[in-house]
Amino acid sequence: MRRRQPQSLPRIVPSLWLFTDDRVRDDALMDAVGRLPRGAGVVFRHYGLPAAERRTLFAMVARLARRRGLMLVLAGGNITGRGASGRHNPARRWHGSGLATYAAHNAREISQANRRGADLIFLSPVFPTRSHPGAPTLGAIRFAVLARLGRCPVIALGGMNAARFRRLHPLGANGWAGIDAFT
């Protein structure tokens, strides 16, 4: 499998990520982004917003992320994402600059992310989460089995917090991501 040239990738890939979510008000989102430690990452989603509002909110998050030294990855395609450090779930193999991150929930999706040249895989949901109430979860053991299939760093997502990450780190989690843990 041919990978992109290393110079197109950031030197350090964050191990701590905030996912934005339509449930989170703009002021709470900006507060959460402002509290992230330097070097963390943000995956900007907010799919439910009309394009103009989404562009405006993305620009606000991008300015704050730049000031705070955060990596910002854009999910979805209805805005250009100037200021993004990469794309989340690009439809095809990512040939742009920056990170190509993918969401995966099973072995098939990890395999697909590997084929598309993923730089980072968010594997979820590990534990119960408010953003997907009642959804089946992986649990620690299934997470560990699936994480070994990734050809790149695997980040635990879904009901995560720092204590749960400490439990998953020896099982293959290269970091953790959340929504409610930060808002």
C-alpha angles and dihedrals in degrees: 000000000000115000128200117264112279093236089068092061127078114256094236124035112207120245093199121063138179117206114206117225136191089236090067117084117233094249092049090048093051090047091051093048089048091055096051114109119250110274096031122122139234126206106204112211117145089148094168096066122098110256096256093051091044091052091051094049091045091053090051092049091045092054092049093044091052092049092047096045094246129150113238123201122187123221120197130026111245092097131046097234101217105187095033120132092211146322133283116219098353108196093236137017105310113241096168126101121273132029127338106206126182137194116229132182101172144014094276092056092046089052090050091050089050091052091050092054099252116195091194135012124206105208115199162235095002095162135010112293137191092228091063106026114195094008115143112259132215099223123205099291097048089045089055093050093048096042090061089063093063118099090204137037114309120213121202114232133177124065090358131157135157094274092052091047090055087057094048099041094082088048094060107280109141090190143328140252135197150161108204093037088070104032 
